[in-house]
Amino acid sequence: MTRLTRGAGRTVLVALAAVFPVSVSGQALADRVEDAPDGWVRFSFEAREGVCGHHGGISFHSERGHTGDWECEEGPVRIELRKRGREIRELDTEVAGEWESRSGSVTDLGTVTPREAVDLLFEIVDTAESDVAEDAIFPATIARGIETWPRLLEFAREHEDTDVRRQAVFWLGQEASDRATEGLTSIIEDEGELEVREHAVFALSQRDEPRAFETLLRLARSSPEPELRRKAIFWLGQSDDPRVLSLLEEILTRGG
Protein backbone atom coordinates (compact mmCIF):
# COMPACT_ATOMS: atom_id res chain seq x y z
CA MET A 1 0.00 0.00 0.00
CA THR A 2 1.37 3.39 -0.96
CA ARG A 3 0.55 6.59 0.85
CA LEU A 4 0.67 10.06 -0.62
CA THR A 5 1.16 11.37 2.89
CA ARG A 6 3.64 10.69 5.69
CA GLY A 7 2.71 11.21 9.32
CA ALA A 8 -0.64 11.17 11.07
CA GLY A 9 -2.97 13.93 10.06
CA ARG A 10 -0.74 15.27 7.29
CA THR A 11 -2.52 15.87 4.00
CA VAL A 12 -0.01 16.49 1.25
CA LEU A 13 -2.60 17.16 -1.41
CA VAL A 14 -4.20 19.92 0.61
CA ALA A 15 -0.84 21.52 1.33
CA LEU A 16 0.09 21.41 -2.33
CA ALA A 17 -2.99 23.33 -3.34
CA ALA A 18 -1.42 26.52 -2.06
CA VAL A 19 1.53 26.30 -4.44
CA PHE A 20 0.30 24.42 -7.51
CA PRO A 21 -0.94 26.32 -10.56
CA VAL A 22 -4.69 26.73 -10.75
CA SER A 23 -6.39 24.82 -13.56
CA VAL A 24 -8.95 26.21 -15.96
CA SER A 25 -11.65 24.90 -13.65
CA GLY A 26 -10.51 27.44 -11.05
CA GLN A 27 -9.31 24.72 -8.68
CA ALA A 28 -5.77 23.44 -8.26
CA LEU A 29 -5.04 19.94 -9.55
CA ALA A 30 -4.04 18.75 -6.07
CA ASP A 31 -7.41 19.86 -4.70
CA ARG A 32 -9.26 18.18 -7.52
CA VAL A 33 -7.52 14.89 -6.80
CA GLU A 34 -8.14 15.32 -3.08
CA ASP A 35 -11.84 16.02 -3.62
CA ALA A 36 -12.42 13.01 -5.88
CA PRO A 37 -14.19 10.02 -4.32
CA ASP A 38 -12.34 6.80 -3.60
CA GLY A 39 -11.53 4.89 -6.76
CA TRP A 40 -9.76 5.91 -9.97
CA VAL A 41 -8.86 9.49 -10.83
CA ARG A 42 -7.85 10.33 -14.40
CA PHE A 43 -6.21 13.25 -16.13
CA SER A 44 -4.22 13.80 -19.29
CA PHE A 45 -1.60 16.26 -20.52
CA GLU A 46 0.38 16.99 -23.65
CA ALA A 47 3.34 14.69 -24.38
CA ARG A 48 6.65 15.98 -25.63
CA GLU A 49 7.54 15.50 -29.27
CA GLY A 50 8.60 12.00 -30.25
CA VAL A 51 6.60 10.15 -27.59
CA CYS A 52 4.00 7.68 -28.80
CA GLY A 53 1.95 4.73 -27.58
CA HIS A 54 1.41 1.25 -28.98
CA HIS A 55 -0.51 -1.69 -27.51
CA GLY A 56 -0.13 -0.41 -23.96
CA GLY A 57 3.57 0.42 -24.36
CA ILE A 58 5.31 3.79 -24.68
CA SER A 59 8.11 4.52 -27.14
CA PHE A 60 10.21 7.33 -28.56
CA HIS A 61 10.45 7.66 -32.33
CA SER A 62 12.07 9.84 -34.95
CA GLU A 63 9.67 9.20 -37.81
CA ARG A 64 6.30 10.73 -37.10
CA GLY A 65 3.70 8.10 -36.26
CA HIS A 66 5.89 5.09 -36.97
CA THR A 67 8.54 3.16 -35.05
CA GLY A 68 10.30 0.18 -36.59
CA ASP A 69 7.83 -2.22 -38.14
CA TRP A 70 4.74 -1.20 -36.19
CA GLU A 71 2.52 1.83 -35.87
CA CYS A 72 2.97 4.07 -32.85
CA GLU A 73 0.18 6.52 -32.06
CA GLU A 74 0.87 10.04 -30.91
CA GLY A 75 -1.40 11.52 -28.29
CA PRO A 76 -1.61 12.84 -24.75
CA VAL A 77 -0.07 11.25 -21.69
CA ARG A 78 -2.88 9.65 -19.68
CA ILE A 79 -2.49 9.17 -15.93
CA GLU A 80 -4.75 7.10 -13.67
CA LEU A 81 -4.40 7.22 -9.89
CA ARG A 82 -6.17 4.72 -7.67
CA LYS A 83 -6.90 6.33 -4.33
CA ARG A 84 -8.53 5.45 -1.06
CA GLY A 85 -8.99 8.34 1.30
CA ARG A 86 -5.65 10.15 1.31
CA GLU A 87 -3.72 7.14 0.05
CA ILE A 88 -2.57 6.73 -3.55
CA ARG A 89 -2.31 2.99 -4.10
CA GLU A 90 -1.52 2.78 -7.80
CA LEU A 91 -0.35 5.00 -10.66
CA ASP A 92 -0.68 3.93 -14.30
CA THR A 93 0.66 5.77 -17.36
CA GLU A 94 -0.37 5.40 -21.00
CA VAL A 95 0.14 7.49 -24.14
CA ALA A 96 -2.63 7.94 -26.70
CA GLY A 97 -5.23 5.16 -27.01
CA GLU A 98 -8.39 4.93 -24.94
CA TRP A 99 -9.08 4.84 -21.24
CA GLU A 100 -9.35 1.36 -19.78
CA SER A 101 -12.72 0.27 -18.43
CA ARG A 102 -12.58 0.31 -14.61
CA SER A 103 -14.93 -1.03 -12.00
CA GLY A 104 -16.09 1.26 -9.22
CA SER A 105 -15.82 5.03 -9.12
CA VAL A 106 -13.93 6.78 -11.95
CA THR A 107 -13.36 10.54 -11.84
CA ASP A 108 -12.11 12.15 -15.05
CA LEU A 109 -10.42 15.49 -14.45
CA GLY A 110 -9.91 16.08 -18.16
CA THR A 111 -6.87 17.76 -19.67
CA VAL A 112 -4.44 19.63 -17.41
CA THR A 113 -1.35 21.61 -18.29
CA PRO A 114 2.01 19.81 -18.42
CA ARG A 115 3.22 22.09 -15.60
CA GLU A 116 0.33 21.08 -13.33
CA ALA A 117 0.89 17.42 -14.10
CA VAL A 118 4.64 17.49 -13.49
CA ASP A 119 4.27 19.39 -10.23
CA LEU A 120 1.83 16.80 -8.92
CA LEU A 121 3.85 13.83 -10.18
CA PHE A 122 7.06 15.12 -8.63
CA GLU A 123 5.32 15.77 -5.33
CA ILE A 124 4.19 12.14 -5.41
CA VAL A 125 7.82 11.12 -6.01
CA ASP A 126 8.88 13.28 -3.10
CA THR A 127 6.29 12.03 -0.61
CA ALA A 128 4.95 8.61 -1.62
CA GLU A 129 6.34 5.23 -0.69
CA SER A 130 8.61 3.45 -3.13
CA ASP A 131 6.36 1.72 -5.66
CA VAL A 132 4.15 4.66 -6.62
CA ALA A 133 7.05 7.11 -6.26
CA GLU A 134 8.98 5.13 -8.87
CA ASP A 135 5.97 5.00 -11.18
CA ALA A 136 5.54 8.78 -11.00
CA ILE A 137 9.02 9.63 -12.34
CA PHE A 138 8.70 8.49 -15.95
CA PRO A 139 5.48 10.33 -16.93
CA ALA A 140 6.93 13.57 -15.61
CA THR A 141 9.87 13.25 -18.00
CA ILE A 142 7.64 13.06 -21.08
CA ALA A 143 5.59 16.21 -20.44
CA ARG A 144 5.87 18.75 -23.24
CA GLY A 145 7.98 21.82 -22.59
CA ILE A 146 8.94 21.05 -18.98
CA GLU A 147 12.58 20.89 -17.88
CA THR A 148 12.79 18.02 -15.42
CA TRP A 149 16.52 17.41 -14.93
CA PRO A 150 16.96 19.68 -11.86
CA ARG A 151 14.38 17.74 -9.85
CA LEU A 152 15.67 14.40 -11.17
CA LEU A 153 19.14 15.36 -9.98
CA GLU A 154 17.71 16.31 -6.60
CA PHE A 155 15.93 12.95 -6.28
CA ALA A 156 19.04 11.07 -7.43
CA ARG A 157 21.13 12.71 -4.72
CA GLU A 158 18.72 13.04 -1.82
CA HIS A 159 15.70 10.74 -2.01
CA GLU A 160 15.54 8.35 0.91
CA ASP A 161 14.62 5.34 -1.24
CA THR A 162 17.39 3.63 -3.23
CA ASP A 163 15.06 2.39 -5.98
CA VAL A 164 13.68 5.89 -6.50
CA ARG A 165 17.20 7.29 -6.68
CA ARG A 166 18.11 4.69 -9.30
CA GLN A 167 15.04 5.54 -11.36
CA ALA A 168 15.91 9.21 -11.18
CA VAL A 169 19.48 8.50 -12.29
CA PHE A 170 18.25 6.44 -15.25
CA TRP A 171 15.89 9.12 -16.54
CA LEU A 172 18.41 11.83 -15.84
CA GLY A 173 20.66 9.91 -18.22
CA GLN A 174 18.03 10.22 -20.95
CA GLU A 175 17.84 14.00 -20.73
CA ALA A 176 19.26 15.51 -23.90
CA SER A 177 21.36 18.29 -22.39
CA ASP A 178 24.94 18.88 -21.32
CA ARG A 179 23.70 19.75 -17.86
CA ALA A 180 22.32 16.23 -17.45
CA THR A 181 25.78 14.83 -18.17
CA GLU A 182 27.25 17.21 -15.62
CA GLY A 183 24.68 16.00 -13.10
CA LEU A 184 25.48 12.34 -13.70
CA THR A 185 29.19 13.03 -13.33
CA SER A 186 28.60 14.82 -10.03
CA ILE A 187 26.61 11.84 -8.72
CA ILE A 188 29.43 9.46 -9.65
CA GLU A 189 32.01 11.66 -7.95
CA ASP A 190 29.95 12.14 -4.79
CA GLU A 191 30.85 9.90 -1.87
CA GLY A 192 27.33 8.53 -1.74
CA GLU A 193 25.86 5.04 -1.96
CA LEU A 194 27.94 2.90 -4.32
CA GLU A 195 24.94 1.21 -5.99
CA VAL A 196 23.48 4.56 -7.05
CA ARG A 197 26.86 5.72 -8.34
CA GLU A 198 27.19 2.51 -10.36
CA HIS A 199 23.76 3.13 -11.86
CA ALA A 200 24.89 6.62 -12.83
CA VAL A 201 27.84 5.06 -14.70
CA PHE A 202 25.35 2.95 -16.67
CA ALA A 203 23.15 5.99 -17.38
CA LEU A 204 26.20 7.89 -18.59
CA SER A 205 27.05 5.01 -20.93
CA GLN A 206 23.65 5.42 -22.63
CA ARG A 207 24.34 9.01 -23.62
CA ASP A 208 25.50 9.48 -27.19
CA GLU A 209 27.76 12.47 -26.75
CA PRO A 210 31.54 13.02 -26.52
CA ARG A 211 31.55 14.37 -22.99
CA ALA A 212 29.85 11.26 -21.61
CA PHE A 213 32.33 8.99 -23.36
CA GLU A 214 35.28 11.03 -22.12
CA THR A 215 33.96 10.86 -18.57
CA LEU A 216 33.79 7.06 -18.79
CA LEU A 217 37.39 7.00 -20.04
CA ARG A 218 38.47 9.14 -17.11
CA LEU A 219 36.61 6.94 -14.62
CA ALA A 220 38.14 3.80 -16.09
CA ARG A 221 41.63 5.27 -15.75
CA SER A 222 41.53 7.04 -12.42
CA SER A 223 38.45 6.45 -10.27
CA PRO A 224 39.55 5.58 -6.72
CA GLU A 225 36.60 3.17 -6.48
CA PRO A 226 37.50 -0.22 -8.07
CA GLU A 227 33.87 -1.14 -8.79
CA LEU A 228 33.24 2.12 -10.64
CA ARG A 229 36.38 1.54 -12.71
CA ARG A 230 35.15 -1.96 -13.54
CA LYS A 231 31.70 -0.70 -14.57
CA ALA A 232 33.18 2.06 -16.72
CA ILE A 233 35.50 -0.40 -18.46
CA PHE A 234 32.61 -2.80 -19.08
CA TRP A 235 30.46 -0.16 -20.77
CA LEU A 236 33.37 1.26 -22.73
CA GLY A 237 33.96 -2.25 -24.01
CA GLN A 238 30.64 -2.06 -25.86
CA SER A 239 32.10 0.69 -28.07
CA ASP A 240 34.28 0.33 -31.16
CA ASP A 241 36.01 3.66 -30.48
CA PRO A 242 39.78 3.13 -30.94
CA ARG A 243 40.45 4.95 -27.66
CA VAL A 244 38.91 2.01 -25.81
CA LEU A 245 41.46 -0.42 -27.22
CA SER A 246 44.24 1.97 -26.21
CA LEU A 247 42.79 2.20 -22.72
CA LEU A 248 42.59 -1.58 -22.34
CA GLU A 249 46.16 -1.94 -23.55
CA GLU A 250 47.24 0.72 -21.06
CA ILE A 251 45.47 -1.02 -18.16
CA LEU A 252 46.84 -4.45 -19.06
CA THR A 253 50.33 -3.09 -19.53
CA ARG A 254 50.41 -1.51 -16.10
CA GLY A 255 48.86 -4.61 -14.55
CA GLY A 256 45.46 -3.34 -13.51
Backbone torsions as a table, in degrees:
resi	resn	phi	psi	omega
1	MET	NA	133.9	-177.7
2	THR	-114.0	133.4	-179.4
3	ARG	-107.5	141.8	174.8
4	LEU	-86.6	-4.9	179.7
5	THR	-125.5	157.6	174.1
6	ARG	-130.3	127.3	178.8
7	GLY	98.5	140.1	-177.8
8	ALA	-62.3	133.0	174.6
9	GLY	79.8	-1.6	-178.6
10	ARG	-89.3	127.6	179.8
11	THR	-117.5	99.6	-175.9
12	VAL	-63.3	-41.3	-176.4
13	LEU	-62.0	-38.6	179.0
14	VAL	-66.5	-42.9	-180.0
15	ALA	-62.8	-36.6	-178.0
16	LEU	-67.8	-25.8	-176.0
17	ALA	-58.9	-27.0	-178.3
18	ALA	-73.4	-21.4	-175.3
19	VAL	-115.7	-17.7	-178.4
20	PHE	-75.6	150.6	175.3
21	PRO	-60.8	149.6	179.2
22	VAL	-88.1	132.3	-178.2
23	SER	-77.0	174.5	-179.3
24	VAL	-63.6	-19.5	178.6
25	SER	-75.3	-9.2	-177.6
26	GLY	90.3	1.6	-178.1
27	GLN	-127.3	137.3	-179.2
28	ALA	-63.1	149.6	-178.9
29	LEU	-58.3	-40.9	179.5
30	ALA	-59.7	-42.0	177.7
31	ASP	-64.3	-39.5	-177.8
32	ARG	-65.8	-38.4	175.0
33	VAL	-67.2	-44.0	-179.9
34	GLU	-60.1	-39.5	-175.6
35	ASP	-78.4	-15.5	-177.8
36	ALA	-68.4	146.5	178.0
37	PRO	-68.6	164.9	176.8
38	ASP	-56.0	141.9	-178.3
39	GLY	132.3	-146.5	-178.2
40	TRP	-95.5	138.1	175.1
41	VAL	-122.6	128.8	-175.9
42	ARG	-117.8	147.0	166.3
43	PHE	-156.8	162.0	-179.7
44	SER	-135.0	159.5	178.5
45	PHE	-152.9	165.2	-173.7
46	GLU	-72.9	132.4	178.4
47	ALA	-85.5	152.8	176.0
48	ARG	-71.9	161.4	-176.5
49	GLU	-60.5	138.5	177.2
50	GLY	94.2	-4.3	179.3
51	VAL	-96.4	133.7	-179.8
52	CYS	-146.9	164.9	-178.3
53	GLY	-119.9	148.7	178.7
54	HIS	-154.4	120.6	175.4
55	HIS	48.3	43.8	178.2
56	GLY	85.4	-7.2	178.1
57	GLY	-99.6	169.3	179.6
58	ILE	-129.4	132.0	-177.0
59	SER	-135.2	170.1	174.4
60	PHE	-118.9	134.9	-175.5
61	HIS	-138.2	158.6	178.6
62	SER	-103.3	-28.2	176.8
63	GLU	-95.6	124.3	-173.5
64	ARG	-55.9	122.2	173.2
65	GLY	79.0	2.6	-176.5
66	HIS	-147.3	134.3	177.6
67	THR	-132.5	118.8	178.9
68	GLY	62.1	-127.5	-176.8
69	ASP	-104.0	14.7	-178.7
70	TRP	-138.4	155.2	-179.3
71	GLU	-75.1	142.0	179.1
72	CYS	-130.0	121.7	-171.1
73	GLU	-92.5	127.3	174.0
74	GLU	-79.9	150.6	179.7
75	GLY	171.1	-174.5	-177.4
76	PRO	-74.1	159.7	168.6
77	VAL	-78.0	132.1	-178.7
78	ARG	-117.4	123.5	-178.3
79	ILE	-112.9	135.1	171.4
80	GLU	-124.3	126.4	175.6
81	LEU	-110.0	130.9	172.8
82	ARG	-101.7	119.9	-174.6
83	LYS	-122.7	154.0	171.0
84	ARG	-141.4	112.8	-173.2
85	GLY	61.8	-123.0	179.5
86	ARG	-100.6	14.4	-179.3
87	GLU	-103.3	132.1	171.8
88	ILE	-99.5	114.9	-172.1
89	ARG	-101.1	-13.8	-178.4
90	GLU	-160.3	147.9	176.2
91	LEU	-139.5	119.4	-179.9
92	ASP	-115.6	143.5	179.9
93	THR	-126.5	133.2	173.0
94	GLU	-135.2	163.0	172.9
95	VAL	-126.3	131.4	-179.0
96	ALA	61.1	-159.1	179.1
97	GLY	70.4	-160.2	-177.5
98	GLU	-120.8	155.7	176.2
99	TRP	-65.7	141.3	176.9
100	GLU	-74.1	144.9	176.0
101	SER	-70.8	130.0	-178.6
102	ARG	-123.3	145.9	174.2
103	SER	-86.7	154.0	179.5
104	GLY	82.3	-162.6	-175.7
105	SER	-73.3	134.7	175.1
106	VAL	-131.0	121.1	178.1
107	THR	-111.3	119.9	-179.6
108	ASP	-101.6	114.1	-179.2
109	LEU	-88.7	-0.3	177.0
110	GLY	76.2	-155.2	-177.6
111	THR	-89.9	132.6	176.3
112	VAL	-118.5	167.8	178.8
113	THR	-74.8	152.3	175.1
114	PRO	-55.5	-37.3	179.5
115	ARG	-61.9	-46.2	177.9
116	GLU	-59.0	-46.3	-177.2
117	ALA	-62.7	-45.9	-178.0
118	VAL	-65.4	-41.6	178.4
119	ASP	-58.4	-44.3	-179.8
120	LEU	-68.1	-45.2	-179.2
121	LEU	-61.3	-42.6	-179.5
122	PHE	-70.5	-30.6	174.6
123	GLU	-67.8	-34.6	174.6
124	ILE	-63.5	-43.8	176.6
125	VAL	-57.6	-41.6	-173.9
126	ASP	-72.8	-25.4	-170.4
127	THR	-122.5	-19.7	-175.9
128	ALA	-81.3	165.6	171.7
129	GLU	-73.2	172.7	-162.8
130	SER	-54.2	-51.0	-168.9
131	ASP	-63.0	-49.1	179.3
132	VAL	-72.0	-35.3	177.6
133	ALA	-59.0	-44.1	177.1
134	GLU	-61.4	-43.9	-177.1
135	ASP	-66.1	-22.7	-176.8
136	ALA	-83.1	-14.4	-175.6
137	ILE	-70.9	-52.3	-173.6
138	PHE	-56.6	-51.5	-177.2
139	PRO	-59.9	-28.8	177.3
140	ALA	-64.8	-33.2	-176.7
141	THR	-74.5	-13.3	-177.4
142	ILE	-109.6	16.1	175.1
143	ALA	-77.5	137.4	-177.6
144	ARG	-68.0	130.7	169.0
145	GLY	76.0	10.9	-177.5
146	ILE	-111.7	125.7	177.1
147	GLU	-83.2	116.2	-173.3
148	THR	-106.7	-13.4	-171.3
149	TRP	-60.7	-34.3	-179.8
150	PRO	-61.4	-42.0	178.4
151	ARG	-71.3	-36.7	176.5
152	LEU	-60.1	-42.3	178.7
153	LEU	-63.0	-40.7	178.0
154	GLU	-61.9	-46.4	178.3
155	PHE	-62.5	-42.3	-177.9
156	ALA	-61.9	-32.7	-178.3
157	ARG	-88.2	-34.8	-163.7
158	GLU	-121.8	-15.0	-175.5
159	HIS	-62.8	142.9	-175.3
160	GLU	-74.1	-17.2	-176.6
161	ASP	-100.9	126.6	-177.4
162	THR	-62.1	-42.3	-178.6
163	ASP	-63.7	-38.1	177.0
164	VAL	-66.0	-42.1	177.8
165	ARG	-60.6	-41.6	-180.0
166	ARG	-64.9	-41.3	176.8
167	GLN	-61.2	-43.4	179.8
168	ALA	-62.7	-41.6	178.3
169	VAL	-62.0	-43.7	-178.9
170	PHE	-59.5	-49.6	-176.5
171	TRP	-74.6	-26.8	171.5
172	LEU	-60.6	-37.7	179.4
173	GLY	-66.8	-18.5	179.3
174	GLN	-89.7	-11.5	-178.8
175	GLU	-66.4	128.8	-176.4
176	ALA	-88.8	71.5	176.7
177	SER	-155.4	150.9	176.9
178	ASP	-60.6	-32.9	-177.4
179	ARG	-66.1	-30.5	176.6
180	ALA	-65.0	-41.4	177.8
181	THR	-63.0	-41.9	176.8
182	GLU	-60.2	-40.1	179.5
183	GLY	-64.6	-44.0	178.6
184	LEU	-61.9	-42.9	179.5
185	THR	-61.0	-41.0	-179.4
186	SER	-65.7	-34.9	177.3
187	ILE	-65.1	-43.6	-179.9
188	ILE	-62.1	-38.8	-175.3
189	GLU	-82.9	-15.7	175.6
190	ASP	-65.8	152.7	177.2
191	GLU	-91.8	54.6	-179.8
192	GLY	-98.7	-159.8	-177.2
193	GLU	-64.6	129.6	-173.5
194	LEU	-60.9	-39.8	-177.1
195	GLU	-60.9	-41.1	179.1
196	VAL	-67.9	-40.0	178.6
197	ARG	-64.7	-38.1	176.7
198	GLU	-63.8	-38.8	178.9
199	HIS	-66.2	-33.9	176.9
200	ALA	-66.3	-34.4	175.6
201	VAL	-62.4	-43.8	177.3
202	PHE	-61.2	-47.0	-179.3
203	ALA	-59.6	-39.3	178.0
204	LEU	-63.4	-36.7	-179.1
205	SER	-66.9	-18.9	-179.7
206	GLN	-87.0	-4.8	-177.8
207	ARG	-90.6	126.3	-177.4
208	ASP	-93.2	74.3	178.9
209	GLU	-154.1	149.9	-175.0
210	PRO	-58.0	-41.0	-176.0
211	ARG	-63.0	-37.7	179.1
212	ALA	-65.0	-43.8	-179.8
213	PHE	-63.0	-43.3	-179.6
214	GLU	-64.9	-34.4	177.0
215	THR	-65.8	-40.7	176.9
216	LEU	-62.5	-41.4	176.9
217	LEU	-59.5	-43.5	-179.6
218	ARG	-65.2	-42.0	178.1
219	LEU	-61.8	-43.7	-178.2
220	ALA	-63.0	-32.1	-177.6
221	ARG	-82.6	-40.0	-163.0
222	SER	-135.8	4.5	178.5
223	SER	-62.8	134.2	177.9
224	PRO	-72.7	-10.4	-179.0
225	GLU	-97.7	111.6	-176.7
226	PRO	-54.7	-38.5	-177.1
227	GLU	-69.3	-34.7	176.6
228	LEU	-68.4	-38.8	175.7
229	ARG	-60.8	-43.7	-179.3
230	ARG	-62.3	-44.4	179.5
231	LYS	-62.7	-44.1	-179.4
232	ALA	-62.0	-42.9	178.9
233	ILE	-63.6	-40.6	179.9
234	PHE	-59.4	-48.6	-176.2
235	TRP	-72.6	-32.4	174.4
236	LEU	-64.3	-31.6	179.9
237	GLY	-66.3	-11.7	177.3
238	GLN	-83.9	-5.6	-176.6
239	SER	-101.5	150.9	175.2
240	ASP	-99.3	14.9	177.4
241	ASP	-63.7	130.4	-177.0
242	PRO	-61.2	-21.5	178.5
243	ARG	-66.1	-26.6	179.0
244	VAL	-67.0	-44.9	178.6
245	LEU	-60.2	-41.1	177.9
246	SER	-63.0	-40.4	178.6
247	LEU	-62.7	-46.6	-179.3
248	LEU	-61.8	-41.2	177.6
249	GLU	-61.5	-42.3	179.6
250	GLU	-61.7	-44.2	-178.9
251	ILE	-66.3	-43.8	-179.4
252	LEU	-66.6	-37.3	-179.1
253	THR	-64.4	-38.4	-178.2
254	ARG	-89.0	-0.5	174.9
255	GLY	80.7	32.0	174.5
256	GLY	145.0	NA	NA
